[in-house]
Amino acid sequence: MTKRSQKTTGEMISTMVFAGAGCLLMLGALDPEMTLGERLALGFGALGGFAAAARFLIAALWARWR
């Protein structure tokens, strides 16, 4: 895999969308009127959104570890 130092506009936009969706899902998970199952589902979705937003950082850490 080649090493790139610049991200494309599409990659930056998708990162912001994933982070924004993660924040919205986390806000939903903090709603006390939701049931435990709904809060857990929203929380796992938020974690997935945050992981997707950090995909380039995770890939760089994984490549360094390997």
N, C-alpha and C positions, 0 to 999 in steps of 0.2 A: 504494500500500500504506500502511495506517495504521501509525503508530508506537505500540507498546505498551511500557509500562515494566514490567509485571508478567507473570510466566510462570504458566501454570496448573499445577496439581498434576500433571496427566498429562505435561506437558512436562518438568517437573523429574524425574519418575520415569523417563521414557524416556531422558533425558540420563544419569542415573545407571546405567541398565541398559546403554546403549551404552558408557559409560566402563568399567564393570565387565567387559563382554565383551571390550573392547579389551585390558584388563589381563590377563585370562585367556588370550587368544590370544597375547599377547606372551610370557607365561610359557611357553606351549607352544612358541613359536618359539625360545626360549632352551635348550630341551632338547637336549643334545649327542647323544642317541641317535637323533634324527630324521634323516631324509635331507635333503639340501639342498633338494629340491623341496618336501617337507613343511614345512620351516622357512620357506621363502619364501612358501608359501601362507598359513601362519599369520601371518607378518609382514604380508603385504598385508591380510589380514583384520583384524589389529589396527589398522593404519593407517585402514582404513575405519571401524572402531568409534570410534576417536578423532576422526575427521573428523565422524562422525554426532553424537558428543557435543558437538562444538564448532560445530554447525550454526548456532546463533544468532549466535555471534561471527563466524563466516565470513560470514553474511548481512549483519551490520552493517558489517564491513570492506568487503564488496563494494558495499554501498549508498553508503558514504562515498567509495569510489574512483570510482564512476560519477558 
